[in-house]
Amino acid sequence: MSVQTGRSERLIRSSTRYAILTVVSAILMAPLIFVVSIALSSDQTSLAMQFTLIPQEFHFDNFVRAFTSENLPMGRFLLNSLIIVFFACIGMTLSSAFVAYGFARLRAPGKSLLFIVLLSTMMIPGEVLLVPQFVLFTSLGWYNTLLPIIVPNFFANAYNVFLMRQFITRIPSELDEAAMIDGLGHFGIFRRIMMPAMVPVLAAVTIFTFTFNWGYFFGPLIYISDRAKMPLALGIQYLSSTGNAGQPPPWNMVMVGSIILIVPVVVVYYFGQRYLYESGLIGGSAGLK
């Protein structure tokens, strides 16, 4: 009886646990299901705003119209976002790795103090820099271009530098010494030894940069006014705030854009989560030296 009672209790606890997880998962998935339902609805349903949580219509041609309709420049929005994330990922990854290598391997007076100053910039609110940056980029003639969104990524980031620097400190310095004996300088060591060894943390920083810039809204909202130059996040907001002759916005097409905005982030994270784990495990376990 005691054995059967124990099994029954374990079964009840397991069933209760799975039931709770199922309910919580359904609640968390409901907004995404609603987005898909609206994206697959017809123009008539969108105009009448008669949406349902569970999809009742399946107009997959909405995803085609998003890129072929002249009134819905989703393709242009997507291209602008791809341009931004491409150069942002390259700039942020390379510049952060270069600065991190200097802090981890080079010897210079005041290096530790300078590193502390760099980390202290993480405590500066972005709103404090908003007006000076706007004045600077406007004076350079960069207003209404993608440059204010792309160029800052080529000047590293304090958090990424810290993460990479901690990663590099875990790489044996004997590799550097052996390379110097073979005639390599610091640039050669950085390119031939450090960069291949830093693949996990480089991938992690690339994922961080991609995720941030792919859905970046605030910067483009400030610097870009031309619809043809808007990235996807800002373009979706533009579509959601416009309608024809007082009619509601095309919510079905807005949700199509939202799905396009969500899917790449999920895919990138799914395939790159291993690198996120490796970089966090190794970089986070290294202490300041």
GUPAVO-357877 format. One record per residue (C-alpha): residue number from 1; residue in three letters; z, x, y. Coordinates in pm, 1 decimal. Example, Ala and Ser with C-alpha at 12.3 -4.5 7.8 and 13.67 -1.06 7.14 Angstrom:
2
+-----+-----+----------+----------+----------+
:   n : res :       zz :       xx :       yy :
+-----+-----+----------+----------+----------+
:   1 : ALA :    780.0 :   1230.0 :   -450.0 :
:   2 : SER :    714.0 :   1367.0 :   -106.0 :
+-----+-----+----------+----------+----------+
// end
This chain:
289
+-----+-----+----------+----------+----------+
:   n : res :       zz :       xx :       yy :
+-----+-----+----------+----------+----------+
:   1 : MET :      0.0 :      0.0 :      0.0 :
:   2 : SER :     85.0 :    280.8 :    238.2 :
:   3 : VAL :   -250.1 :    449.8 :    178.4 :
:   4 : GLN :   -439.4 :    126.1 :    239.8 :
:   5 : THR :   -229.4 :     54.6 :    548.0 :
:   6 : GLY :   -306.8 :    398.8 :    688.4 :
:   7 : ARG :   -678.3 :    354.7 :    629.5 :
:   8 : SER :   -670.5 :     13.0 :    793.5 :
:   9 : GLU :   -492.5 :    152.1 :   1098.8 :
:  10 : ARG :   -742.4 :    436.9 :   1130.3 :
:  11 : LEU :  -1029.8 :    191.0 :   1096.1 :
:  12 : ILE :   -883.3 :    -33.3 :   1364.9 :
:  13 : ARG :   -827.5 :    260.0 :   1601.6 :
:  14 : SER :  -1177.3 :    392.3 :   1540.1 :
:  15 : SER :  -1334.5 :     48.4 :   1587.4 :
:  16 : THR :  -1136.9 :     -7.6 :   1908.1 :
:  17 : ARG :  -1238.5 :    332.4 :   2041.6 :
:  18 : TYR :  -1608.1 :    272.6 :   1973.6 :
:  19 : ALA :  -1587.7 :    -77.3 :   2120.3 :
:  20 : ILE :  -1438.4 :     56.1 :   2442.3 :
:  21 : LEU :  -1698.7 :    333.6 :   2462.7 :
:  22 : THR :  -1976.0 :     81.5 :   2404.9 :
:  23 : VAL :  -1851.5 :   -144.3 :   2683.3 :
:  24 : VAL :  -1810.0 :    145.9 :   2926.0 :
:  25 : SER :  -2157.2 :    281.0 :   2838.8 :
:  26 : ALA :  -2310.7 :    -61.6 :   2895.0 :
:  27 : ILE :  -2143.2 :    -87.8 :   3235.4 :
:  28 : LEU :  -2264.2 :    258.4 :   3336.2 :
:  29 : MET :  -2618.3 :    191.4 :   3209.8 :
:  30 : ALA :  -2647.8 :   -149.9 :   3377.4 :
:  31 : PRO :  -2766.7 :    -14.3 :   3718.2 :
:  32 : LEU :  -3035.0 :    198.5 :   3549.6 :
:  33 : ILE :  -3151.1 :    -95.3 :   3337.8 :
:  34 : PHE :  -3166.8 :   -307.1 :   3653.4 :
:  35 : VAL :  -3380.5 :    -40.1 :   3823.3 :
:  36 : VAL :  -3622.0 :    -42.1 :   3528.2 :
:  37 : SER :  -3630.8 :   -423.3 :   3530.9 :
:  38 : ILE :  -3725.4 :   -431.3 :   3900.0 :
:  39 : ALA :  -3982.0 :   -152.6 :   3855.3 :
:  40 : LEU :  -4160.6 :   -352.5 :   3583.7 :
:  41 : SER :  -4163.5 :   -679.1 :   3779.4 :
:  42 : SER :  -4472.6 :   -829.9 :   3941.1 :
:  43 : ASP :  -4545.2 :   -839.4 :   4312.8 :
:  44 : GLN :  -4470.5 :  -1211.9 :   4317.8 :
:  45 : THR :  -4129.8 :  -1159.9 :   4161.8 :
:  46 : SER :  -4061.1 :   -874.5 :   4402.1 :
:  47 : LEU :  -4162.8 :  -1087.4 :   4699.4 :
:  48 : ALA :  -3939.0 :  -1372.4 :   4587.3 :
:  49 : MET :  -3664.4 :  -1124.4 :   4488.5 :
:  50 : GLN :  -3603.7 :  -1310.6 :   4162.1 :
:  51 : PHE :  -3488.3 :  -1011.5 :   3961.8 :
:  52 : THR :  -3306.9 :  -1012.2 :   3629.3 :
:  53 : LEU :  -3092.0 :   -748.4 :   3467.5 :
:  54 : ILE :  -3289.0 :   -752.2 :   3142.6 :
:  55 : PRO :  -3664.2 :   -698.3 :   3198.0 :
:  56 : GLN :  -3862.5 :  -1019.8 :   3168.9 :
:  57 : GLU :  -4193.1 :   -871.9 :   3286.6 :
:  58 : PHE :  -4360.0 :   -550.6 :   3181.0 :
:  59 : HIS :  -4609.1 :   -445.8 :   3449.2 :
:  60 : PHE :  -4647.3 :    -82.4 :   3353.5 :
:  61 : ASP :  -4947.2 :    -67.7 :   3583.9 :
:  62 : ASN :  -4697.1 :    -41.4 :   3870.6 :
:  63 : PHE :  -4661.1 :    326.2 :   3783.9 :
:  64 : VAL :  -5037.2 :    368.5 :   3815.7 :
:  65 : ARG :  -5057.1 :    174.6 :   4142.4 :
:  66 : ALA :  -4785.2 :    395.4 :   4289.6 :
:  67 : PHE :  -5033.4 :    685.4 :   4284.8 :
:  68 : THR :  -5358.7 :    499.3 :   4350.5 :
:  69 : SER :  -5271.5 :    253.2 :   4627.0 :
:  70 : GLU :  -5350.3 :    364.2 :   4980.8 :
:  71 : ASN :  -5046.0 :    179.6 :   5115.6 :
:  72 : LEU :  -4811.5 :    353.9 :   4872.4 :
:  73 : PRO :  -4857.6 :    731.2 :   4909.1 :
:  74 : MET :  -4624.2 :    808.7 :   4619.6 :
:  75 : GLY :  -4849.3 :   1091.5 :   4507.8 :
:  76 : ARG :  -4819.1 :   1261.3 :   4845.9 :
:  77 : PHE :  -4441.9 :   1218.7 :   4843.4 :
:  78 : LEU :  -4427.9 :   1369.9 :   4496.5 :
:  79 : LEU :  -4648.3 :   1664.9 :   4596.1 :
:  80 : ASN :  -4428.6 :   1740.6 :   4896.4 :
:  81 : SER :  -4118.9 :   1737.4 :   4675.7 :
:  82 : LEU :  -4285.5 :   1969.9 :   4425.0 :
:  83 : ILE :  -4378.4 :   2213.3 :   4702.8 :
:  84 : ILE :  -4021.5 :   2211.3 :   4833.4 :
:  85 : VAL :  -3850.4 :   2265.9 :   4497.0 :
:  86 : PHE :  -4101.3 :   2531.2 :   4388.0 :
:  87 : PHE :  -4045.4 :   2759.9 :   4684.0 :
:  88 : ALA :  -3676.8 :   2669.7 :   4712.4 :
:  89 : CYS :  -3608.5 :   2765.4 :   4350.9 :
:  90 : ILE :  -3794.6 :   3094.9 :   4384.6 :
:  91 : GLY :  -3632.7 :   3182.4 :   4717.0 :
:  92 : MET :  -3277.5 :   3086.4 :   4626.1 :
:  93 : THR :  -3281.8 :   3248.5 :   4282.1 :
:  94 : LEU :  -3431.0 :   3581.5 :   4390.4 :
:  95 : SER :  -3235.9 :   3617.8 :   4714.5 :
:  96 : SER :  -2903.7 :   3526.6 :   4551.5 :
:  97 : ALA :  -2966.2 :   3767.1 :   4263.7 :
:  98 : PHE :  -3058.7 :   4048.3 :   4503.5 :
:  99 : VAL :  -2745.8 :   4001.4 :   4716.9 :
: 100 : ALA :  -2525.3 :   3961.4 :   4410.2 :
: 101 : TYR :  -2653.6 :   4287.7 :   4264.6 :
: 102 : GLY :  -2562.6 :   4468.1 :   4585.4 :
: 103 : PHE :  -2207.9 :   4333.7 :   4582.0 :
: 104 : ALA :  -2163.9 :   4405.6 :   4211.3 :
: 105 : ARG :  -2316.5 :   4751.3 :   4178.2 :
: 106 : LEU :  -2359.8 :   4926.5 :   4513.9 :
: 107 : ARG :  -2079.0 :   5123.7 :   4672.0 :
: 108 : ALA :  -2030.3 :   5088.5 :   5046.1 :
: 109 : PRO :  -1729.9 :   5091.9 :   5281.0 :
: 110 : GLY :  -1609.4 :   4741.9 :   5365.5 :
: 111 : LYS :  -1799.5 :   4580.0 :   5078.9 :
: 112 : SER :  -1497.9 :   4381.0 :   4959.4 :
: 113 : LEU :  -1424.9 :   4255.9 :   5310.3 :
: 114 : LEU :  -1786.8 :   4154.8 :   5356.6 :
: 115 : PHE :  -1776.7 :   3969.3 :   5025.2 :
: 116 : ILE :  -1469.3 :   3776.3 :   5138.6 :
: 117 : VAL :  -1647.2 :   3687.4 :   5463.3 :
: 118 : LEU :  -1941.0 :   3562.4 :   5258.8 :
: 119 : LEU :  -1715.8 :   3342.3 :   5045.1 :
: 120 : SER :  -1540.6 :   3209.0 :   5354.9 :
: 121 : THR :  -1869.1 :   3058.2 :   5471.6 :
: 122 : MET :  -1832.5 :   2806.5 :   5189.1 :
: 123 : MET :  -1552.0 :   2643.7 :   5389.9 :
: 124 : ILE :  -1771.5 :   2580.4 :   5695.0 :
: 125 : PRO :  -1878.9 :   2212.9 :   5705.3 :
: 126 : GLY :  -2254.0 :   2167.5 :   5714.2 :
: 127 : GLU :  -2220.3 :   1928.4 :   6008.8 :
: 128 : VAL :  -2097.8 :   2215.9 :   6227.5 :
: 129 : LEU :  -2426.3 :   2401.4 :   6177.1 :
: 130 : LEU :  -2646.5 :   2095.8 :   6217.6 :
: 131 : VAL :  -2711.6 :   2116.8 :   6592.8 :
: 132 : PRO :  -2761.2 :   2498.5 :   6610.5 :
: 133 : GLN :  -3001.5 :   2486.8 :   6317.3 :
: 134 : PHE :  -3195.4 :   2199.8 :   6472.1 :
: 135 : VAL :  -3227.1 :   2386.3 :   6803.1 :
: 136 : LEU :  -3335.7 :   2703.2 :   6622.7 :
: 137 : PHE :  -3597.6 :   2539.6 :   6402.8 :
: 138 : THR :  -3729.4 :   2331.1 :   6690.7 :
: 139 : SER :  -3766.4 :   2640.2 :   6911.0 :
: 140 : LEU :  -3962.8 :   2805.8 :   6630.1 :
: 141 : GLY :  -4202.8 :   2510.9 :   6623.2 :
: 142 : TRP :  -4096.6 :   2407.7 :   6273.2 :
: 143 : TYR :  -4014.9 :   2045.8 :   6355.5 :
: 144 : ASN :  -4211.1 :   1797.8 :   6143.9 :
: 145 : THR :  -4289.3 :   2065.6 :   5884.3 :
: 146 : LEU :  -4142.9 :   2156.1 :   5546.2 :
: 147 : LEU :  -4028.1 :   2498.1 :   5669.3 :
: 148 : PRO :  -3673.7 :   2394.6 :   5776.6 :
: 149 : ILE :  -3618.7 :   2267.0 :   5421.3 :
: 150 : ILE :  -3775.1 :   2564.8 :   5241.5 :
: 151 : VAL :  -3696.9 :   2877.1 :   5446.3 :
: 152 : PRO :  -3311.0 :   2859.6 :   5434.9 :
: 153 : ASN :  -3333.5 :   2894.5 :   5056.9 :
: 154 : PHE :  -3463.3 :   3249.7 :   5101.0 :
: 155 : PHE :  -3130.8 :   3359.6 :   5251.8 :
: 156 : ALA :  -2911.1 :   3313.0 :   4943.7 :
: 157 : ASN :  -2608.3 :   3091.4 :   4902.4 :
: 158 : ALA :  -2244.2 :   3197.6 :   4888.4 :
: 159 : TYR :  -2163.0 :   3007.6 :   4570.8 :
: 160 : ASN :  -2472.0 :   3131.6 :   4388.1 :
: 161 : VAL :  -2404.4 :   3489.2 :   4498.0 :
: 162 : PHE :  -2047.3 :   3460.8 :   4371.5 :
: 163 : LEU :  -2162.2 :   3318.8 :   4037.7 :
: 164 : MET :  -2424.9 :   3590.5 :   3988.4 :
: 165 : ARG :  -2197.3 :   3869.1 :   4104.7 :
: 166 : GLN :  -1934.7 :   3768.6 :   3849.9 :
: 167 : PHE :  -2203.7 :   3757.3 :   3583.4 :
: 168 : ILE :  -2329.4 :   4106.4 :   3670.0 :
: 169 : THR :  -1979.6 :   4253.2 :   3650.9 :
: 170 : ARG :  -1978.9 :   4158.9 :   3281.6 :
: 171 : ILE :  -2287.5 :   4371.2 :   3216.4 :
: 172 : PRO :  -2189.2 :   4725.0 :   3109.9 :
: 173 : SER :  -2237.3 :   4977.5 :   3388.5 :
: 174 : GLU :  -2346.1 :   5232.8 :   3128.6 :
: 175 : LEU :  -2687.3 :   5066.3 :   3133.4 :
: 176 : ASP :  -2722.4 :   5156.8 :   3501.0 :
: 177 : GLU :  -2619.0 :   5515.4 :   3439.1 :
: 178 : ALA :  -2865.0 :   5554.5 :   3153.0 :
: 179 : ALA :  -3142.6 :   5408.7 :   3368.2 :
: 180 : MET :  -3062.0 :   5648.1 :   3653.8 :
: 181 : ILE :  -3081.6 :   5940.8 :   3412.6 :
: 182 : ASP :  -3431.0 :   5819.8 :   3321.1 :
: 183 : GLY :  -3524.6 :   5823.8 :   3688.6 :
: 184 : LEU :  -3487.1 :   5459.7 :   3788.1 :
: 185 : GLY :  -3352.2 :   5368.5 :   4129.7 :
: 186 : HIS :  -3160.5 :   5057.3 :   4223.1 :
: 187 : PHE :  -3476.4 :   4848.9 :   4262.6 :
: 188 : GLY :  -3594.9 :   4953.8 :   3919.0 :
: 189 : ILE :  -3256.0 :   4880.5 :   3763.1 :
: 190 : PHE :  -3247.7 :   4540.8 :   3931.2 :
: 191 : ARG :  -3597.4 :   4450.6 :   3816.8 :
: 192 : ARG :  -3602.7 :   4598.8 :   3465.2 :
: 193 : ILE :  -3243.2 :   4570.1 :   3349.0 :
: 194 : MET :  -3048.0 :   4318.9 :   3553.6 :
: 195 : MET :  -3305.1 :   4044.6 :   3586.0 :
: 196 : PRO :  -3368.7 :   4015.8 :   3208.0 :
: 197 : ALA :  -2994.0 :   4027.4 :   3139.0 :
: 198 : MET :  -2925.3 :   3758.9 :   3400.9 :
: 199 : VAL :  -3152.6 :   3494.8 :   3250.0 :
: 200 : PRO :  -2870.5 :   3241.2 :   3183.8 :
: 201 : VAL :  -2727.2 :   3257.0 :   3534.6 :
: 202 : LEU :  -3073.9 :   3270.4 :   3691.1 :
: 203 : ALA :  -3164.1 :   2954.2 :   3501.1 :
: 204 : ALA :  -2837.7 :   2789.5 :   3609.6 :
: 205 : VAL :  -2898.6 :   2866.4 :   3978.0 :
: 206 : THR :  -3255.8 :   2742.0 :   3942.8 :
: 207 : ILE :  -3127.4 :   2413.7 :   3798.3 :
: 208 : PHE :  -2872.2 :   2378.4 :   4079.7 :
: 209 : THR :  -3137.4 :   2445.6 :   4341.3 :
: 210 : PHE :  -3387.7 :   2210.5 :   4180.2 :
: 211 : THR :  -3135.2 :   1927.6 :   4154.7 :
: 212 : PHE :  -3026.4 :   1965.3 :   4516.5 :
: 213 : ASN :  -3371.0 :   1994.3 :   4672.0 :
: 214 : TRP :  -3542.4 :   1736.6 :   4450.8 :
: 215 : GLY :  -3321.9 :   1458.6 :   4583.9 :
: 216 : TYR :  -3253.0 :   1614.7 :   4925.1 :
: 217 : PHE :  -3259.0 :   1340.7 :   5186.0 :
: 218 : PHE :  -3058.2 :   1441.5 :   5491.2 :
: 219 : GLY :  -3262.5 :   1747.6 :   5593.7 :
: 220 : PRO :  -3603.5 :   1580.4 :   5569.3 :
: 221 : LEU :  -3463.8 :   1278.4 :   5755.5 :
: 222 : ILE :  -3379.4 :   1503.8 :   6050.8 :
: 223 : TYR :  -3683.0 :   1731.9 :   6059.0 :
: 224 : ILE :  -3973.0 :   1521.2 :   5929.0 :
: 225 : SER :  -4121.5 :   1220.5 :   6106.3 :
: 226 : ASP :  -4477.5 :   1219.0 :   5968.2 :
: 227 : ARG :  -4504.9 :    999.2 :   5658.0 :
: 228 : ALA :  -4760.2 :   1232.8 :   5500.1 :
: 229 : LYS :  -4505.9 :   1516.1 :   5500.6 :
: 230 : MET :  -4210.2 :   1323.0 :   5358.2 :
: 231 : PRO :  -4067.2 :   1428.7 :   5020.4 :
: 232 : LEU :  -4002.6 :   1172.1 :   4752.2 :
: 233 : ALA :  -3641.4 :   1087.7 :   4842.4 :
: 234 : LEU :  -3723.8 :   1023.3 :   5207.5 :
: 235 : GLY :  -4048.6 :    846.6 :   5116.1 :
: 236 : ILE :  -3862.8 :    600.1 :   4893.7 :
: 237 : GLN :  -3624.9 :    523.6 :   5178.7 :
: 238 : TYR :  -3923.2 :    474.6 :   5408.9 :
: 239 : LEU :  -4080.6 :    227.0 :   5166.7 :
: 240 : SER :  -3752.6 :     38.4 :   5127.0 :
: 241 : SER :  -3726.7 :    -13.8 :   5502.4 :
: 242 : THR :  -4081.2 :   -136.2 :   5565.7 :
: 243 : GLY :  -4245.9 :   -465.5 :   5486.7 :
: 244 : ASN :  -4562.5 :   -651.1 :   5581.7 :
: 245 : ALA :  -4532.9 :   -921.4 :   5847.5 :
: 246 : GLY :  -4162.1 :   -967.1 :   5801.1 :
: 247 : GLN :  -4183.8 :   -980.1 :   5420.8 :
: 248 : PRO :  -3935.2 :   -793.8 :   5201.8 :
: 249 : PRO :  -4022.4 :   -436.2 :   5106.4 :
: 250 : PRO :  -4210.6 :   -382.3 :   4777.5 :
: 251 : TRP :  -3893.9 :   -339.6 :   4574.7 :
: 252 : ASN :  -4080.8 :   -298.7 :   4248.5 :
: 253 : MET :  -4267.4 :      3.4 :   4385.3 :
: 254 : VAL :  -3949.3 :    137.9 :   4545.7 :
: 255 : MET :  -3783.9 :    132.8 :   4203.8 :
: 256 : VAL :  -4087.1 :    300.7 :   4050.5 :
: 257 : GLY :  -4031.0 :    583.5 :   4296.2 :
: 258 : SER :  -3660.6 :    586.1 :   4210.1 :
: 259 : ILE :  -3741.5 :    630.7 :   3841.7 :
: 260 : ILE :  -3979.7 :    914.7 :   3926.7 :
: 261 : LEU :  -3696.5 :   1067.2 :   4127.4 :
: 262 : ILE :  -3444.2 :   1034.7 :   3842.4 :
: 263 : VAL :  -3644.2 :   1141.7 :   3536.8 :
: 264 : PRO :  -3716.0 :   1508.6 :   3629.8 :
: 265 : VAL :  -3348.2 :   1574.7 :   3702.6 :
: 266 : VAL :  -3244.7 :   1431.0 :   3366.5 :
: 267 : VAL :  -3512.8 :   1630.2 :   3183.5 :
: 268 : VAL :  -3427.4 :   1957.1 :   3359.7 :
: 269 : TYR :  -3057.3 :   1914.4 :   3292.2 :
: 270 : TYR :  -3115.1 :   1820.2 :   2928.4 :
: 271 : PHE :  -3318.2 :   2131.9 :   2853.7 :
: 272 : GLY :  -3111.4 :   2359.6 :   3077.0 :
: 273 : GLN :  -2756.1 :   2255.1 :   2993.7 :
: 274 : ARG :  -2720.3 :   2551.9 :   2757.3 :
: 275 : TYR :  -2776.9 :   2790.6 :   3046.7 :
: 276 : LEU :  -2529.6 :   2598.1 :   3261.9 :
: 277 : TYR :  -2267.5 :   2640.1 :   2992.6 :
: 278 : GLU :  -2337.1 :   3009.4 :   2942.9 :
: 279 : SER :  -2334.6 :   3091.3 :   3312.5 :
: 280 : GLY :  -2018.3 :   2893.1 :   3374.1 :
: 281 : LEU :  -1838.1 :   3044.2 :   3076.2 :
: 282 : ILE :  -1923.5 :   3406.1 :   3151.7 :
: 283 : GLY :  -1929.3 :   3391.6 :   3530.0 :
: 284 : GLY :  -1611.5 :   3186.0 :   3557.2 :
: 285 : SER :  -1413.0 :   3410.2 :   3326.6 :
: 286 : ALA :  -1477.0 :   3726.5 :   3526.7 :
: 287 : GLY :  -1219.4 :   3812.3 :   3787.6 :
: 288 : LEU :  -1279.0 :   3961.2 :   4128.8 :
: 289 : LYS :  -1298.2 :   4337.8 :   4125.3 :
+-----+-----+----------+----------+----------+
// end
